[in-house]
């Protein structure tokens, strides 16, 4: 499977294996509202992608010099394939959601290649 310039981060793979119940989610309410209006995806729905065992975790170094950013491509509880941009805080116990949107056709295909190789 080709993932472009992104690569899976081994550190995050190890830390994402903990239960989603143990992880706290955080976001800026204004950003969440703007995201809902622009992309029609709530951050609450975006949190459900972290429960997808088939989700693809990608490193996203090009979007921030201040903190490590990551993208999770996965299936939400509403059965939509979403792209969730986020960062890890509080030693991996808090995931701060930055944005969430529906996957493009190419991202959709990448996800399906992961699920059905």
Beta strands, then each sheet from edge to edge (+ up, - down):
strand 1: 24-26
strand 2: 56-59
strand 3: 70-75
strand 4: 81-89
strand 5: 94-102
sheet 1: 1+ 5+ 4- 3+ 2-
end
